[in-house]
């Protein structure tokens, strides 16, 4: 996969270095270089851009302001890696959902680490748009009346917005490095959120969801069938990891 990118910096030497790093990286395709944020705005009219290497302190329109302008473009916005000599802008970069933050002067190894994040994100977005979610299964009968959960939903960050998800719609969650794919019933596409599986595990009610593998959390009432070391949700088979078998067996003991 190739990530189309542009570089924006008002300092010629810094701009030249970033462009040289881009051209040195096989999966990056440099489609434009700009010495101002205002000039860069025109690139989005006729180019497909996945990623911006963006300086922050620039005249007229700075990098944070450009990021906010692009934020209004909806879910197809490019991701941003900020490049700046001032680390006090890190918090502002987080607020506009920057993918990474490179503090000048940085070397190629640091640049490549950030670029690999962009590649991983682009690949995950591409897969989440093409892989269907599992078909909604017939639920396993609940063991007993449980306490009502007042907050029957959670919010997750998808692209640049918070999306509300009903817990009853969740089939399972799959961890993919720094991201989690959330598979929902009656949906052809999984949601991709920038989060760890552990962070989402802490938000989900333990009576309804169980972590069965380092990469999977499942909705207990969506399980179709269970074998000794695996379970099935729809057409998806999920292996139960060794370190999670004790908790999984406790779950099984409620029926057996």
PAVEXLUM-93109 format. One record per residue: residue number from 1; x, z, y of N, C-alpha, C in turn. Coordinates in Angstrom, 1 decimal. Example, Ala and Ser with C-alpha at 12.3 -4.5 7.8 and 13.67 -1.06 7.14 Angstrom:
<sites>
{site 1,{13.2,7.8,-5.7},{12.3,7.8,-4.5},{13.2,7.8,-3.3}}
{site 2,{12.8,7.1,-2.2},{13.7,7.1,-1.1},{12.9,7.9,0.0}}
</sites>
This chain:
<sites>
{site 1,{0.8,0.0,-1.2},{0.0,0.0,0.0},{0.9,0.0,1.2}}
{site 2,{0.4,-0.7,2.3},{1.2,-0.8,3.5},{0.4,-0.1,4.6}}
{site 3,{1.0,0.7,5.4},{0.4,1.4,6.5},{0.8,0.7,7.8}}
{site 4,{-0.2,0.1,8.5},{0.0,-0.6,9.8},{0.2,0.4,10.9}}
{site 5,{1.2,0.3,11.7},{1.4,1.4,12.7},{2.0,0.8,14.0}}
{site 6,{1.8,1.6,15.0},{2.4,1.3,16.3},{3.2,2.5,16.8}}
{site 7,{4.2,2.2,17.7},{4.9,3.3,18.3},{4.7,3.3,19.8}}
{site 8,{4.5,4.4,20.4},{4.2,4.6,21.9},{5.1,5.6,22.4}}
{site 9,{6.0,5.2,23.4},{6.9,6.2,24.0},{7.4,5.5,25.3}}
{site 10,{7.5,6.3,26.4},{7.9,5.8,27.7},{9.5,5.8,27.8}}
{site 11,{10.1,6.4,26.8},{11.6,6.4,26.9},{12.1,5.3,26.0}}
{site 12,{12.8,4.3,26.5},{13.3,3.2,25.7},{14.1,3.6,24.5}}
{site 13,{15.0,4.5,24.6},{15.9,4.9,23.5},{15.1,5.5,22.4}}
{site 14,{14.1,6.4,22.8},{13.3,7.1,21.8},{12.4,6.1,21.1}}
{site 15,{11.8,5.1,21.9},{11.0,4.1,21.3},{11.7,3.2,20.3}}
{site 16,{13.0,2.9,20.7},{13.8,2.0,19.8},{14.1,2.7,18.5}}
{site 17,{14.4,4.0,18.6},{14.7,4.8,17.4},{13.6,4.8,16.4}}
{site 18,{12.4,5.2,17.0},{11.2,5.2,16.1},{10.9,3.9,15.5}}
{site 19,{11.0,2.8,16.3},{10.8,1.5,15.7},{11.8,1.1,14.6}}
{site 20,{13.0,1.5,14.8},{14.1,1.3,13.8},{13.8,2.1,12.5}}
{site 21,{13.3,3.3,12.7},{12.9,4.1,11.5},{11.7,3.5,10.8}}
{site 22,{10.8,2.9,11.5},{9.6,2.3,10.9},{10.0,1.1,10.1}}
{site 23,{10.9,0.3,10.7},{11.4,-1.0,10.0},{12.2,-0.6,8.8}}
{site 24,{12.8,0.6,8.8},{13.6,1.0,7.7},{12.8,1.5,6.5}}
{site 25,{11.5,1.7,6.7},{10.6,2.3,5.8},{9.7,1.3,5.1}}
{site 26,{9.8,1.0,3.8},{9.2,-0.1,3.2},{7.7,-0.2,3.3}}
{site 27,{7.0,1.0,3.3},{5.5,1.0,3.3},{4.9,1.0,4.7}}
{site 28,{5.8,1.0,5.7},{5.3,1.0,7.1},{5.4,-0.5,7.7}}
{site 29,{4.4,-0.9,8.4},{4.4,-2.2,9.0},{4.2,-2.1,10.5}}
{site 30,{5.3,-2.4,11.3},{5.2,-2.2,12.7},{4.4,-3.4,13.3}}
{site 31,{3.3,-3.1,13.9},{2.5,-4.2,14.5},{2.5,-4.2,16.0}}
{site 32,{3.2,-3.2,16.6},{3.3,-3.1,18.1},{4.1,-2.0,18.6}}
{site 33,{4.8,-2.2,19.7},{5.5,-1.1,20.4},{5.2,-1.1,21.8}}
{site 34,{4.9,0.1,22.4},{4.4,0.2,23.7},{5.1,1.3,24.5}}
{site 35,{5.3,1.0,25.8},{6.0,2.0,26.6},{5.0,2.9,27.4}}
{site 36,{3.7,2.7,27.2},{2.8,3.6,27.9},{1.5,3.7,27.0}}
{site 37,{0.8,4.8,27.2},{-0.5,5.0,26.4},{-1.5,4.0,26.9}}
{site 38,{-1.5,3.7,28.2},{-2.5,2.7,28.8},{-2.3,1.4,28.1}}
{site 39,{-1.0,1.0,28.0},{-0.7,-0.3,27.4},{-1.1,-0.3,25.9}}
{site 40,{-0.9,0.8,25.2},{-1.3,0.8,23.8},{-2.8,0.7,23.6}}
{site 41,{-3.6,1.1,24.5},{-5.0,1.0,24.3},{-5.5,-0.4,24.0}}
{site 42,{-4.8,-1.4,24.6},{-5.2,-2.7,24.3},{-5.0,-3.2,22.9}}
{site 43,{-4.1,-2.5,22.2},{-3.7,-2.9,20.8},{-4.9,-2.7,19.9}}
{site 44,{-5.8,-1.8,20.2},{-6.9,-1.5,19.3},{-8.1,-2.5,19.3}}
{site 45,{-7.9,-3.5,20.2},{-9.0,-4.5,20.3},{-8.8,-5.6,19.3}}
{site 46,{-7.6,-5.9,18.9},{-7.4,-7.0,18.0},{-6.4,-6.7,16.8}}
{site 47,{-6.1,-5.5,16.7},{-5.2,-5.1,15.6},{-5.8,-4.0,14.7}}
{site 48,{-5.5,-4.1,13.4},{-5.9,-3.0,12.5},{-4.7,-2.1,12.4}}
{site 49,{-5.0,-0.9,13.0},{-3.9,0.1,13.1},{-4.3,1.4,12.3}}
{site 50,{-3.4,1.8,11.4},{-3.7,3.0,10.6},{-3.0,4.2,11.1}}
{site 51,{-1.9,4.0,11.9},{-1.1,5.1,12.2},{-0.4,4.9,13.6}}
{site 52,{-0.3,6.0,14.4},{0.4,5.9,15.7},{1.5,6.9,15.7}}
{site 53,{2.7,6.5,16.0},{3.8,7.4,16.4},{3.7,7.6,17.9}}
{site 54,{3.3,8.7,18.4},{2.9,8.8,19.8},{3.6,9.9,20.5}}
{site 55,{4.3,9.5,21.6},{4.9,10.5,22.5},{3.8,11.2,23.2}}
{site 56,{4.1,12.4,23.7},{3.0,13.2,24.4},{3.2,13.1,26.0}}
{site 57,{4.4,13.4,26.5},{4.6,13.4,27.9},{4.8,12.0,28.4}}
{site 58,{3.8,11.4,29.0},{3.9,10.0,29.6},{3.1,10.0,30.8}}
{site 59,{3.4,9.2,31.8},{2.7,9.1,33.1},{1.3,8.4,32.9}}
{site 60,{0.4,8.7,33.8},{-0.9,8.1,33.9},{-1.9,8.6,32.8}}
{site 61,{-1.5,8.3,31.5},{-2.3,8.8,30.4},{-1.3,9.3,29.3}}
{site 62,{-1.4,10.6,29.1},{-0.4,11.2,28.1},{-0.9,11.0,26.7}}
{site 63,{-0.1,11.4,25.7},{-0.4,11.2,24.3},{-1.6,12.0,23.9}}
{site 64,{-1.8,13.2,24.3},{-3.0,14.0,24.0},{-4.3,13.4,24.5}}
{site 65,{-4.2,12.9,25.7},{-5.4,12.2,26.3},{-5.7,10.9,25.6}}
{site 66,{-4.7,10.2,25.2},{-4.9,9.0,24.3},{-5.6,9.3,23.0}}
{site 67,{-5.1,10.4,22.4},{-5.7,10.9,21.1},{-7.2,11.2,21.3}}
{site 68,{-7.5,11.8,22.4},{-8.9,12.2,22.7},{-9.8,10.9,22.9}}
{site 69,{-9.2,9.9,23.6},{-9.9,8.7,23.8},{-10.2,8.0,22.4}}
{site 70,{-9.2,8.0,21.5},{-9.4,7.4,20.2},{-10.3,8.2,19.4}}
{site 71,{-10.4,9.5,19.6},{-11.3,10.4,18.9},{-12.8,9.9,19.0}}
{site 72,{-13.1,9.3,20.1},{-14.5,8.8,20.3},{-14.8,7.5,19.5}}
{site 73,{-13.8,7.0,18.9},{-14.0,5.7,18.2},{-14.7,5.9,16.8}}
{site 74,{-14.9,7.1,16.4},{-15.6,7.3,15.1},{-14.6,7.5,13.9}}
{site 75,{-15.1,7.3,12.7},{-14.4,7.6,11.5},{-13.2,6.6,11.2}}
{site 76,{-13.2,5.5,11.9},{-12.1,4.5,11.6},{-10.9,4.7,12.6}}
{site 77,{-10.8,5.8,13.2},{-9.7,6.1,14.1},{-8.4,6.1,13.3}}
{site 78,{-7.3,5.7,14.0},{-6.0,5.8,13.3},{-5.5,7.2,13.3}}
{site 79,{-4.7,7.6,12.3},{-4.1,8.9,12.3},{-2.9,8.9,13.3}}
{site 80,{-2.5,10.1,13.7},{-1.5,10.3,14.8},{-0.4,11.2,14.3}}
{site 81,{0.9,10.7,14.5},{2.0,11.6,14.3},{2.6,11.7,15.7}}
{site 82,{2.6,12.9,16.3},{3.2,13.1,17.6},{4.7,13.2,17.6}}
{site 83,{5.4,12.6,18.5},{6.8,12.7,18.7},{7.1,13.2,20.1}}
{site 84,{7.7,14.4,20.2},{7.9,15.0,21.5},{9.1,15.9,21.5}}
{site 85,{9.6,16.2,22.7},{10.7,17.1,22.8},{10.2,18.5,23.2}}
{site 86,{8.9,18.7,23.3},{8.4,20.0,23.7},{7.5,20.6,22.7}}
{site 87,{7.9,21.7,22.0},{7.1,22.2,20.9},{5.9,23.0,21.4}}
{site 88,{5.8,23.2,22.8},{4.6,23.9,23.2},{3.3,23.0,23.1}}
{site 89,{3.5,21.7,22.8},{2.3,20.9,22.6},{1.8,20.9,21.2}}
{site 90,{2.4,21.7,20.3},{2.0,21.7,18.9},{0.5,22.1,18.7}}
{site 91,{0.1,23.1,19.5},{-1.3,23.6,19.4},{-2.2,22.5,19.8}}
{site 92,{-1.9,21.8,20.9},{-2.8,20.7,21.4},{-2.8,19.6,20.3}}
{site 93,{-1.7,19.3,19.7},{-1.7,18.3,18.6},{-2.6,18.7,17.5}}
{site 94,{-2.6,20.0,17.1},{-3.5,20.4,16.1},{-5.0,20.2,16.5}}
{site 95,{-5.3,20.5,17.7},{-6.7,20.4,18.2},{-7.2,19.0,18.2}}
{site 96,{-6.4,18.0,18.3},{-6.8,16.6,18.1},{-6.6,16.1,16.7}}
{site 97,{-6.3,17.0,15.8},{-6.2,16.7,14.4},{-5.1,15.7,14.1}}
{site 98,{-3.9,16.0,14.7},{-2.7,15.2,14.4},{-2.3,15.4,12.9}}
{site 99,{-1.8,14.3,12.3},{-1.4,14.3,10.9},{-0.1,15.1,10.8}}
{site 100,{0.8,15.0,11.8},{2.1,15.7,11.8},{2.6,15.7,13.2}}
{site 101,{3.8,16.4,13.4},{4.3,16.7,14.7},{5.8,16.7,14.6}}
{site 102,{6.5,15.7,15.1},{7.9,15.5,15.0},{8.6,16.0,16.4}}
{site 103,{9.5,17.0,16.3},{10.1,17.5,17.5},{11.4,16.8,17.7}}
{site 104,{11.6,16.1,18.8},{12.8,15.4,19.2},{13.9,16.4,19.4}}
{site 105,{15.2,16.1,19.0},{15.5,14.9,18.3},{15.3,15.1,16.8}}
{site 106,{14.8,14.1,16.1},{14.5,14.2,14.7},{15.3,13.2,13.9}}
{site 107,{15.6,13.4,12.7},{16.4,12.4,11.9},{15.4,11.6,11.0}}
{site 108,{16.0,10.7,10.3},{15.2,9.8,9.4},{14.5,10.6,8.3}}
{site 109,{15.2,11.6,7.8},{14.6,12.4,6.7},{13.3,13.1,7.2}}
{site 110,{13.3,13.6,8.4},{12.1,14.3,8.9},{11.1,13.2,9.2}}
{site 111,{11.5,12.1,9.7},{10.5,11.0,10.0},{9.9,10.6,8.7}}
{site 112,{10.7,10.4,7.6},{10.1,9.9,6.4},{9.2,10.9,5.8}}
{site 113,{9.4,12.2,5.9},{8.5,13.2,5.4},{7.1,13.1,6.1}}
{site 114,{7.1,12.9,7.4},{5.9,12.7,8.1},{5.2,11.4,7.7}}
{site 115,{6.0,10.3,7.5},{5.5,9.0,7.2},{4.8,9.1,5.8}}
{site 116,{5.4,9.8,4.9},{4.9,10.0,3.5},{3.5,10.6,3.6}}
{site 117,{3.3,11.6,4.5},{2.0,12.2,4.7},{1.0,11.1,5.0}}
{site 118,{1.4,10.2,5.9},{0.5,9.2,6.4},{0.1,8.2,5.2}}
{site 119,{1.1,7.9,4.4},{0.9,7.0,3.2},{-0.1,7.7,2.2}}
{site 120,{0.2,9.0,1.9},{-0.7,9.7,1.0},{-2.1,9.8,1.5}}
{site 121,{-2.3,10.0,2.8},{-3.6,10.1,3.4},{-4.3,8.7,3.3}}
{site 122,{-3.6,7.6,3.6},{-4.2,6.3,3.6},{-4.6,5.9,2.2}}
{site 123,{-3.7,6.3,1.2},{-4.1,6.0,-0.2},{-5.3,6.8,-0.7}}
{site 124,{-5.4,8.0,-0.3},{-6.5,8.9,-0.7},{-7.8,8.4,-0.1}}
{site 125,{-7.8,8.0,1.2},{-9.0,7.4,1.8},{-9.4,6.2,1.1}}
{site 126,{-8.4,5.3,0.8},{-8.8,4.1,0.1},{-9.4,4.3,-1.2}}
{site 127,{-8.9,5.3,-2.0},{-9.4,5.6,-3.3},{-10.8,6.2,-3.2}}
{site 128,{-11.0,7.1,-2.2},{-12.3,7.8,-2.1},{-13.4,6.8,-1.7}}
{site 129,{-13.0,5.7,-1.1},{-14.0,4.7,-0.7},{-14.3,3.7,-1.9}}
{site 130,{-13.5,3.7,-2.9},{-13.7,2.8,-4.0},{-14.2,3.5,-5.3}}
{site 131,{-13.8,4.8,-5.5},{-14.1,5.5,-6.7},{-15.5,6.1,-6.6}}
{site 132,{-16.4,5.8,-7.6},{-17.7,6.4,-7.5},{-17.6,7.9,-8.0}}
{site 133,{-18.5,8.6,-7.5},{-18.7,10.0,-8.0},{-19.3,10.0,-9.3}}
{site 134,{-19.2,11.1,-10.1},{-19.8,11.2,-11.4},{-21.3,11.2,-11.2}}
{site 135,{-22.0,10.7,-12.2},{-23.5,10.7,-12.2},{-24.0,12.1,-12.3}}
{site 136,{-25.0,12.4,-11.6},{-25.6,13.8,-11.6},{-26.1,14.1,-13.0}}
{site 137,{-25.6,15.2,-13.6},{-26.0,15.5,-15.0},{-27.2,16.4,-15.1}}
{site 138,{-27.8,16.5,-16.3},{-28.8,17.5,-16.5},{-28.2,18.8,-16.5}}
{site 139,{-28.7,19.8,-15.7},{-28.0,21.1,-15.5},{-28.2,22.0,-16.8}}
{site 140,{-27.2,22.8,-17.0},{-27.2,23.8,-18.0},{-28.1,25.0,-17.5}}
{site 141,{-28.9,25.5,-18.4},{-29.9,26.6,-17.9},{-29.1,27.8,-17.4}}
{site 142,{-29.5,28.4,-16.3},{-28.9,29.5,-15.7},{-29.1,30.7,-16.6}}
{site 143,{-28.1,31.6,-16.7},{-28.2,32.7,-17.6},{-29.2,33.8,-17.2}}
{site 144,{-29.4,34.0,-15.9},{-30.3,35.1,-15.5},{-30.5,34.9,-14.0}}
{site 145,{-31.6,35.5,-13.5},{-31.8,35.4,-12.0},{-30.7,36.1,-11.3}}
{site 146,{-30.1,35.3,-10.3},{-29.0,35.8,-9.6},{-29.4,36.1,-8.1}}
{site 147,{-28.5,36.8,-7.4},{-28.8,37.1,-6.0},{-28.9,35.8,-5.2}}
{site 148,{-29.8,35.8,-4.3},{-29.9,34.6,-3.4},{-28.7,34.6,-2.5}}
{site 149,{-28.1,33.4,-2.3},{-27.0,33.2,-1.4},{-27.6,32.8,-0.1}}
{site 150,{-27.4,33.5,0.9},{-28.1,33.2,2.2},{-27.5,31.9,2.8}}
{site 151,{-26.2,31.8,2.8},{-25.5,30.6,3.3},{-25.4,29.6,2.1}}
{site 152,{-26.3,28.7,1.9},{-26.3,27.9,0.8},{-25.7,26.5,1.1}}
{site 153,{-24.7,26.6,1.9},{-24.0,25.3,2.3},{-22.6,25.7,2.8}}
{site 154,{-21.7,24.8,3.0},{-20.5,25.0,3.7},{-20.1,23.8,4.5}}
{site 155,{-19.3,24.0,5.5},{-18.8,22.9,6.3},{-17.4,22.6,6.0}}
{site 156,{-17.1,21.3,5.9},{-15.7,20.8,5.6},{-15.4,19.8,6.6}}
{site 157,{-14.1,19.7,6.9},{-13.6,18.7,7.9},{-13.3,17.4,7.2}}
{site 158,{-14.0,16.4,7.6},{-13.9,15.0,7.1},{-13.5,14.1,8.3}}
{site 159,{-12.4,13.5,8.2},{-11.9,12.7,9.4},{-11.9,13.7,10.6}}
{site 160,{-12.6,13.4,11.6},{-12.6,14.2,12.9},{-13.9,14.9,13.1}}
{site 161,{-14.6,15.2,12.0},{-15.9,15.9,12.2},{-16.1,16.9,11.1}}
{site 162,{-16.9,17.9,11.4},{-17.3,18.8,10.4},{-18.6,18.4,9.7}}
{site 163,{-18.6,18.3,8.4},{-19.7,17.8,7.6},{-20.3,19.0,6.8}}
{site 164,{-21.6,19.1,6.9},{-22.3,20.2,6.2},{-22.7,19.7,4.8}}
{site 165,{-22.4,20.5,3.8},{-22.6,20.1,2.4},{-23.4,21.2,1.8}}
{site 166,{-24.6,20.8,1.2},{-25.4,21.8,0.4},{-24.6,22.1,-0.9}}
{site 167,{-24.5,23.4,-1.2},{-23.8,23.8,-2.4},{-24.4,23.2,-3.7}}
{site 168,{-25.7,23.1,-3.6},{-26.4,22.5,-4.8},{-26.1,21.1,-5.0}}
{site 169,{-25.5,20.4,-4.1},{-25.1,19.0,-4.2},{-23.8,18.8,-4.8}}
{site 170,{-23.0,19.8,-4.9},{-21.6,19.7,-5.3},{-21.5,19.6,-6.9}}
{site 171,{-20.8,18.6,-7.4},{-20.5,18.5,-8.8},{-19.2,19.2,-9.2}}
{site 172,{-18.1,18.7,-8.5},{-16.8,19.4,-8.7},{-15.9,19.0,-7.6}}
{site 173,{-14.8,19.7,-7.5},{-13.8,19.4,-6.5},{-12.5,19.1,-7.1}}
{site 174,{-11.7,18.2,-6.6},{-10.5,17.8,-7.2},{-9.4,17.9,-6.1}}
{site 175,{-8.3,18.6,-6.4},{-7.2,18.7,-5.5},{-6.2,17.5,-5.6}}
{site 176,{-5.8,17.0,-4.5},{-4.9,15.9,-4.4},{-3.9,16.2,-3.3}}
{site 177,{-2.8,17.0,-3.7},{-1.8,17.4,-2.8},{-2.4,18.2,-1.6}}
{site 178,{-2.3,17.7,-0.4},{-2.8,18.4,0.8},{-4.3,18.1,1.0}}
{site 179,{-5.0,17.4,0.2},{-6.4,17.1,0.4},{-7.2,17.5,-0.8}}
{site 180,{-8.5,17.5,-0.6},{-9.4,17.8,-1.7},{-10.5,16.8,-1.7}}
{site 181,{-10.9,16.2,-2.8},{-12.0,15.3,-3.0},{-13.2,16.1,-3.5}}
{site 182,{-14.3,16.0,-2.8},{-15.5,16.7,-3.2},{-16.5,15.7,-3.7}}
{site 183,{-16.9,15.8,-5.0},{-17.8,14.9,-5.6},{-19.2,15.5,-5.6}}
{site 184,{-20.1,14.7,-5.1},{-21.5,15.1,-4.9},{-22.5,14.3,-5.7}}
{site 185,{-23.6,14.9,-6.1},{-24.6,14.2,-6.9},{-25.3,13.2,-5.9}}
{site 186,{-25.8,12.1,-6.5},{-26.5,11.1,-5.8},{-25.6,10.5,-4.7}}
{site 187,{-24.3,10.5,-4.8},{-23.4,9.9,-3.9},{-22.4,9.0,-4.6}}
{site 188,{-22.2,7.8,-4.0},{-21.3,6.9,-4.7},{-19.8,7.2,-4.2}}
{site 189,{-19.7,7.9,-3.1},{-18.3,8.2,-2.6},{-18.1,9.7,-2.5}}
{site 190,{-16.9,10.0,-2.9},{-16.4,11.4,-2.7},{-16.0,11.7,-1.3}}
{site 191,{-16.2,12.9,-0.8},{-15.8,13.3,0.5},{-14.3,13.7,0.4}}
{site 192,{-13.5,13.3,1.3},{-12.1,13.7,1.3},{-11.8,14.6,2.5}}
{site 193,{-11.3,15.8,2.2},{-11.1,16.8,3.3},{-9.6,17.3,3.3}}
{site 194,{-9.1,17.4,4.5},{-7.7,18.0,4.6},{-7.8,19.5,4.4}}
{site 195,{-7.5,19.9,3.2},{-7.6,21.4,2.8},{-6.9,21.6,1.5}}
{site 196,{-6.7,22.8,1.2},{-6.2,23.2,-0.1},{-7.4,23.6,-1.0}}
{site 197,{-7.2,23.5,-2.3},{-8.2,23.9,-3.2},{-8.5,25.4,-3.2}}
{site 198,{-7.4,26.1,-2.9},{-7.5,27.6,-2.8},{-8.4,28.0,-1.6}}
{site 199,{-8.2,27.3,-0.5},{-9.0,27.6,0.7},{-10.5,27.4,0.4}}
{site 200,{-10.8,26.3,-0.3},{-12.2,26.1,-0.6},{-12.7,27.0,-1.6}}
{site 201,{-11.9,27.4,-2.6},{-12.3,28.3,-3.6},{-12.7,29.7,-3.0}}
{site 202,{-12.0,30.1,-1.9},{-12.4,31.3,-1.3},{-13.7,31.3,-0.5}}
{site 203,{-14.1,30.0,-0.2},{-15.4,29.9,0.5},{-16.6,29.7,-0.4}}
{site 204,{-16.3,29.3,-1.6},{-17.4,29.0,-2.6},{-17.8,30.3,-3.3}}
{site 205,{-19.1,30.5,-3.5},{-19.6,31.7,-4.3},{-19.1,31.7,-5.7}}
{site 206,{-18.5,32.8,-6.2},{-18.0,32.8,-7.5},{-19.0,32.8,-8.6}}
{site 207,{-20.3,33.1,-8.3},{-21.3,33.0,-9.3},{-21.8,31.6,-9.6}}
{site 208,{-21.4,30.7,-8.7},{-21.8,29.3,-8.9},{-20.7,28.3,-9.1}}
{site 209,{-19.5,28.7,-8.8},{-18.3,27.8,-8.9},{-17.2,28.5,-9.6}}
{site 210,{-16.5,27.8,-10.4},{-15.3,28.3,-11.2},{-14.2,27.4,-11.1}}
{site 211,{-13.0,28.0,-10.9},{-11.8,27.2,-11.0},{-11.3,27.1,-12.4}}
{site 212,{-11.2,25.9,-13.0},{-10.9,25.8,-14.4},{-9.5,25.1,-14.6}}
{site 213,{-8.9,24.7,-13.5},{-7.7,24.0,-13.6},{-7.0,24.1,-12.3}}
{site 214,{-5.7,24.0,-12.2},{-5.0,24.0,-10.9},{-5.5,22.9,-10.0}}
{site 215,{-6.1,21.9,-10.5},{-6.6,20.8,-9.7},{-8.1,20.7,-9.6}}
{site 216,{-8.9,21.6,-10.3},{-10.3,21.4,-10.3},{-11.1,22.7,-10.1}}
{site 217,{-12.2,22.6,-9.4},{-13.2,23.7,-9.3},{-14.5,23.0,-9.7}}
{site 218,{-15.3,23.6,-10.6},{-16.5,23.0,-11.0},{-17.8,23.8,-10.6}}
{site 219,{-18.9,23.1,-10.4},{-20.1,23.8,-10.2},{-20.7,24.1,-11.6}}
{site 220,{-20.9,25.4,-11.8},{-21.3,25.9,-13.2},{-22.6,25.3,-13.7}}
{site 221,{-23.6,25.1,-12.8},{-24.8,24.6,-13.3},{-24.9,23.0,-13.4}}
{site 222,{-23.7,22.4,-13.2},{-23.6,21.0,-13.3},{-22.9,20.6,-14.6}}
{site 223,{-22.5,21.5,-15.4},{-21.8,21.2,-16.7},{-22.7,20.7,-17.7}}
{site 224,{-22.4,19.5,-18.3},{-23.2,18.9,-19.3},{-22.9,19.5,-20.7}}
{site 225,{-21.6,19.6,-21.0},{-21.2,20.0,-22.4},{-19.8,20.7,-22.3}}
{site 226,{-19.5,21.5,-23.3},{-18.3,22.2,-23.3},{-17.6,22.1,-24.7}}
{site 227,{-16.3,21.8,-24.8},{-15.6,21.9,-26.0},{-14.6,23.0,-25.9}}
{site 228,{-13.7,23.1,-26.8},{-12.8,24.2,-26.9},{-11.9,24.3,-25.6}}
{site 229,{-11.4,23.2,-25.2},{-10.5,23.1,-24.1},{-10.9,22.3,-22.9}}
{site 230,{-12.1,21.9,-22.9},{-12.6,21.0,-21.8},{-14.1,21.1,-21.6}}
{site 231,{-14.5,20.5,-20.5},{-15.9,20.5,-20.2},{-16.2,19.1,-19.6}}
{site 232,{-17.5,18.8,-19.6},{-17.9,17.5,-19.1},{-19.0,17.6,-18.0}}
{site 233,{-18.8,16.9,-16.9},{-19.8,16.8,-15.9},{-20.1,15.3,-15.6}}
{site 234,{-21.3,14.9,-15.9},{-21.6,13.5,-15.9},{-20.7,12.8,-16.9}}
{site 235,{-19.9,11.8,-16.5},{-19.0,11.0,-17.4},{-17.6,11.5,-17.3}}
{site 236,{-17.4,12.6,-16.5},{-16.0,13.1,-16.3},{-15.7,14.2,-17.2}}
{site 237,{-14.6,14.1,-17.9},{-14.0,15.2,-18.7},{-13.0,15.9,-17.9}}
{site 238,{-13.1,17.3,-17.9},{-12.1,18.1,-17.1},{-11.5,19.1,-18.1}}
{site 239,{-10.2,19.1,-18.2},{-9.5,20.0,-19.1},{-9.4,21.4,-18.4}}
{site 240,{-9.6,22.4,-19.3},{-9.5,23.8,-18.8},{-8.0,24.2,-18.9}}
{site 241,{-7.4,24.5,-17.8},{-6.0,24.9,-17.8},{-5.7,26.2,-18.5}}
{site 242,{-4.6,26.4,-19.0},{-4.2,27.6,-19.8},{-4.4,28.9,-19.0}}
{site 243,{-4.0,28.9,-17.7},{-4.1,30.1,-16.9},{-5.5,30.4,-16.5}}
{site 244,{-6.4,29.5,-16.7},{-7.8,29.7,-16.3},{-8.8,30.0,-17.5}}
{site 245,{-8.2,30.0,-18.7},{-9.0,30.1,-19.9},{-9.8,31.5,-20.0}}
{site 246,{-9.1,32.5,-19.6},{-9.7,33.8,-19.7},{-11.0,33.9,-18.9}}
{site 247,{-10.9,33.4,-17.6},{-12.1,33.4,-16.8},{-13.2,32.5,-17.3}}
{site 248,{-12.7,31.3,-17.9},{-13.7,30.4,-18.4},{-14.4,31.0,-19.6}}
{site 249,{-13.6,31.7,-20.5},{-14.2,32.4,-21.6},{-15.2,33.4,-21.2}}
{site 250,{-15.0,34.1,-20.1},{-15.9,35.1,-19.6},{-17.2,34.4,-19.2}}
{site 251,{-17.1,33.3,-18.6},{-18.3,32.5,-18.3},{-19.0,32.1,-19.5}}
{site 252,{-18.3,31.6,-20.6},{-19.0,31.2,-21.8},{-19.7,32.4,-22.5}}
{site 253,{-19.1,33.6,-22.4},{-19.7,34.7,-23.1},{-21.1,35.1,-22.6}}
{site 254,{-21.4,34.6,-21.4},{-22.8,34.9,-20.9},{-23.9,34.2,-21.7}}
{site 255,{-23.5,33.1,-22.5},{-24.4,32.4,-23.3},{-24.2,32.6,-24.8}}
{site 256,{-23.0,32.8,-25.2},{-22.6,32.9,-26.6},{-22.8,34.3,-27.1}}
</sites>
